[in-house]
């Protein structure tokens, strides 16, 4: 504490140096004058008195110097001098400065970028008051561990819980908004009246919904701040006005605060963030059965202060147990699951984020080792200078400061440069993060990241100073000063230490190299995998056939049939169809079904339900295995049929024999007419869920995806496709126009991890190559005379080349050997991102060392070549 | 001329200055030096090169505070005043000095 205060005092004294000098001078002059006046009073003449005063008190000049010295004394004396000397020293060896500073800057840059991701996605608290008390609540069974809650569970929980301050429901259901004479599909979420209070928010304008509005067909809504601004010109008079929504008049009752963020979720919910345009009441007034059986509403709750999530889970499970005793068929075997909101938002991406962060930390560690190695080389090169300083009485702390100040200067330069690099590369980062990554909007280059970059660089450079500085203080000055250039013995310990550091560096790089190779192999295997459909050249868009225009199933079916015909007749279209969903889009709608003659014992089988028309098979490029796909002849008035996937056929109908069998689902016997190949929920999933398709004509859905396969660029088809929709229904908005390829690519978070790992591995191996280069160049420099002598005595240049290169390669081999153990062990921790390869994957164990060796060779060649080119007539003349 | 620095035990100068300020209240450097000389019966003469670095040291440690004021002869001079920390330091050092002096006295007079 005192040291710190003195430091600041000194700093202030340094800044006000000139003024303080003036003051001291005046003070000393005053002293001298008083002394002279006293002498005069004793009777001396004026001239004699001044002489007497000088004798007694000394001269102003002399005293001033000692005052100045005293002002600068203390633990931080000469810090500026040190830094100035460090700057000069660095300027004198630009190759060291460039190598060390550049390597540091590159590592700082990648780490800053990674930090922006980790900070934005994981560390930054969610934007609600006391976010740690917010939880997601699920119904949890063996089959569905994170099932949305039923409405009855919500109501019972709200009434009977002892651990919550509130619980609310939300579920996505987009609306079509008419404004400026244009129909637009808007992301909309239906919420209960307690949704905003649970999150701790209130509308910026107007009011929240009321409990009495939680009924189907209540036509009131709240606008997001963004919607209010961009669609209604931020008109404060909007409250109470009617707008046209789903072709009916709705009343605007409120506007959300600016930047209000939705809590997100995997199922029937937009992602976490400012992602919702409209909010409307959730209709709880469903038929009694539906209130228990339907699971389409997500729950978010706020636990009481000081209540752990586990206690809340126990409390809410008690309520589910009670429900199970009253309605065993709905709630048997179910319990409540309570998950902190932050955890739920992060979801599966947490593993990716932490993997990337770990890779970043590894790079920083390598940069630190690298800088350490370079610093050691420098202190050894400056042995004589430092030994003289030591002999002249420079204490340990003083000597350490020489190294420290140089590295600090490098750290500062590296940090600033790294920050600049990070800023330049930031736009690139945004393009490689998968679009559905949680909290992507939070990934920003902020001052926190800048602070991180600088402290990262400084910490690295200080850490890298410790060993070289400590070593320096242990050097015997006698030895150091007596050393001439030709003698290399004294540096041997340092060389050994540096060699160990570089081997360590290569070992650390090999961890990243392993990771990168494994991920490359995974994505190759994934690409070769049969995904059950072909994403190339397909355009998709989404339509919502909302009530009341499409109130009857017949009207929806009629529209679908007409649109399919319209799309198929567009130029360049090979196939077109309408379906409820496209692969890898997170569709997760399930139903129970029955097999004729199955006993009533045990759980009834469950499968994913979807619907599609005749054109969908060809449009998505799905593979028909047995029987047939649905055809035009499957109409509402013909035999009810379904097409199942292989997984369902295998699990319940004995595979190929499924065709012709009957599935009892949604109250009807439906004949299985065909079996199609499995399509997994996500590209890397081990297996597909049992799934089946209704013909859209027999079971019409209001929420549709159009899929159009074209010969050319799918996105070029967007405009004619829109026109085809408008021709049938002028007021029906077309939404989510995308190419299936883009959607498929976005489904693969592995891509991001892959990109990062590749970039990091390249950087790490580059750093190692620099390390190898550094130590060899240094060795060659130290041994110029020896090598010259050898050449003069007849060693061939090839021999010199070989010997030098071998020194480098030995280090590489050592590091790689360590990496062979470390790499797979570390890859084991990232198993979740691997697909089809084990951490002990043979080809990887072969490929990674080869790549590493190539980098080592790259670092070796320069110095080895230089050594073999040495001219003995020159080197032998040097002293 | 006596060379006062040689006869000063290390650390005693700071103690003397603190004691002088405690006894006299805020004073400028000349008075401090003059009073120390007077009280020591001329045994200790401080020249500026000794006194003023000590003042800087005491100021840096927060034991004294300096302020420009006018003297009774209407000249501007830098006056030093004891701070609370300085007062505390003085009592600590005083006690320490007396303890040491007592020990030494016993040792020098005692029978071994």
Interface residues (C-beta under 8 A of the other chain):
Chain A: X2 X5 X6 X9 X10 X13 X23 X24 X26 X27 X28 X30 X31 X32 X33 X34 X35 X38 X55 X56 X57 X58 X60 X62 X63 X66 X67 X69 X70 X71 X73 X74
Chain B: X1 X28 X29 X30 X33 X34 X45 X47 X48 X49 X50 X52 X53 X54 X56 X57 X59 X60 X61 X62 X68 X75 X76 X77 X78
